[in-house]
Amino acid sequence: MTRIDFHSNVADKLHYACRLIRKARAANSKVVVYHHDLTVLRHLDEALWTISEADFLPHVMADDALASMTPIVLSNTRLDQSPHFELLVNLSASVPEHFPLFSRMIEIVSGDQQDTLAARERYRHYQQQGHTLSHNVAK
């Protein structure tokens, strides 16, 4: 079963995602970041290039020819076609289809009321399916 960690009350989801991805890469994890909106992923792409002058976070879109060789993949497509299934970061407000293929998933939730309510629904959904859940309030 997929281990699912909720990170809530996040002020800036993209900045937080960048920090989380940087930490995952430091641990040599392969990461897929999901959001259904390509515009959000393009903003994340830009943020990953500018998060730090000292860090290089190699990433591509899921449809890129180099996706299978790149440790960070940004996806708005079918997750069952991902090049790797270690860590999934969900930036969307919905349950990602095929998330159980991943060993671990991190849900990033803003302090926005709508985002919080949607996250509570996802939490209940995962809980009913028997996934191991944890919750962290962002600092």
KARAVEN-V417648 format. One record per residue. PHI is phi in radians with two decimals (none if undefined). PSI is psi in radians with two decimals (NA if undefined). OMEGA is omega in degrees with one decimal (none if undefined). Layout:
BEGIN
{{PHI,PSI,OMEGA} {PHI,PSI,OMEGA}}
END
This chain:
BEGIN
{{none,2.58,179.6} {-1.28,2.29,172.7} {-1.45,2.29,-175.6} {-2.15,2.19,178.5} {-1.99,2.21,174.6} {-1.71,2.28,173.7} {-2.03,1.90,-172.5} {-1.94,2.97,179.5} {1.07,0.64,-179.1} {-1.42,2.20,-177.2} {-1.24,-0.76,-177.8} {-2.33,1.78,-173.1} {-1.06,-0.69,-178.1} {-1.22,-0.76,177.9} {-1.10,-0.75,179.0} {-1.10,-0.75,178.8} {-1.06,-0.72,178.3} {-1.06,-0.80,179.1} {-1.09,-0.73,-180.0} {-1.15,-0.74,178.2} {-1.12,-0.73,177.9} {-1.04,-0.75,178.8} {-1.14,-0.75,178.9} {-1.11,-0.72,178.8} {-1.16,-0.61,176.5} {-1.08,-0.51,177.1} {-1.58,0.16,178.7} {1.13,0.50,177.2} {-1.48,2.60,172.1} {-1.68,2.39,-170.1} {-2.22,2.39,168.5} {-2.05,2.23,177.7} {-1.88,2.24,-176.6} {-2.02,2.38,165.9} {-2.73,2.42,-177.5} {-1.21,-0.38,-175.7} {-1.67,2.00,-179.2} {-1.06,-0.54,179.1} {-1.08,-0.74,178.0} {-1.07,-0.75,-179.9} {-1.16,-0.59,177.1} {-1.17,-0.66,175.7} {-1.13,-0.69,176.9} {-1.13,-0.72,176.9} {-0.94,-0.86,178.7} {-1.09,-0.76,-178.8} {-1.11,-0.65,179.3} {-1.14,-0.51,177.7} {-1.34,-0.41,-172.7} {-2.00,0.04,-176.0} {-1.06,-0.63,-177.3} {-2.76,2.44,176.5} {-1.30,-0.37,-176.2} {-1.55,-0.32,-175.3} {-1.86,2.44,172.2} {-1.98,2.04,-178.5} {-2.00,1.54,-176.1} {-1.13,2.17,-176.8} {-2.61,2.68,176.8} {-2.56,2.91,172.6} {-1.32,2.72,-175.2} {-1.05,-0.51,-178.1} {-1.54,0.05,179.6} {-1.25,2.53,179.8} {-1.09,-0.42,-178.5} {-1.63,0.10,-175.3} {-0.99,-0.70,-177.5} {-1.19,-0.33,-179.2} {-1.85,0.04,-174.8} {-1.92,2.30,-174.0} {-1.30,-0.29,179.3} {-2.18,2.11,-177.6} {-2.13,2.30,177.3} {-1.77,2.18,-171.6} {-2.32,2.38,169.5} {-2.15,0.29,-177.0} {-2.01,-2.92,-177.6} {-1.10,2.12,-177.6} {-1.26,-0.34,177.8} {-1.23,-0.17,177.5} {-1.82,0.25,179.1} {-1.16,2.64,179.9} {-1.32,-0.32,176.7} {-2.65,2.82,-170.1} {-2.35,0.69,-179.1} {-1.49,-1.14,-176.3} {-2.22,2.22,175.5} {-1.94,2.26,174.4} {-1.90,2.06,-178.8} {-1.72,2.04,176.0} {-1.76,-0.10,-177.2} {-1.50,3.01,-179.7} {-1.69,0.18,-178.9} {-2.17,2.92,176.0} {-1.30,2.09,179.6} {-1.20,2.28,176.8} {-1.12,2.43,178.3} {1.27,0.25,178.1} {-1.03,-0.51,-179.4} {-1.11,-0.19,176.8} {-1.25,-0.31,-176.7} {-1.61,2.56,177.4} {-1.18,-0.66,-176.0} {-2.53,2.57,175.3} {-2.35,2.44,174.8} {-2.03,2.19,176.8} {-1.72,2.12,177.6} {-1.78,2.13,-173.1} {-2.16,2.23,178.4} {-1.38,3.10,176.5} {-1.45,-0.06,178.4} {-1.08,2.36,-175.2} {-1.03,-0.76,-179.8} {-1.11,-0.75,179.3} {-1.13,-0.70,178.9} {-1.13,-0.77,179.3} {-1.10,-0.73,178.0} {-1.12,-0.66,179.0} {-1.16,-0.65,177.4} {-1.10,-0.68,177.4} {-1.13,-0.74,178.6} {-1.13,-0.70,179.5} {-1.02,-0.83,178.7} {-1.08,-0.73,179.5} {-1.03,-0.87,-179.3} {-1.14,-0.69,-179.9} {-1.07,-0.76,179.6} {-1.13,-0.47,178.7} {-1.47,-0.13,176.6} {1.54,0.29,178.5} {-1.28,2.63,174.1} {-1.34,2.13,-175.4} {-2.06,2.56,170.4} {-2.43,2.81,-177.7} {-2.36,2.27,177.7} {-2.23,2.32,175.6} {-1.61,2.20,-177.4} {-1.10,2.56,179.2} {-1.80,NA,none}}
END
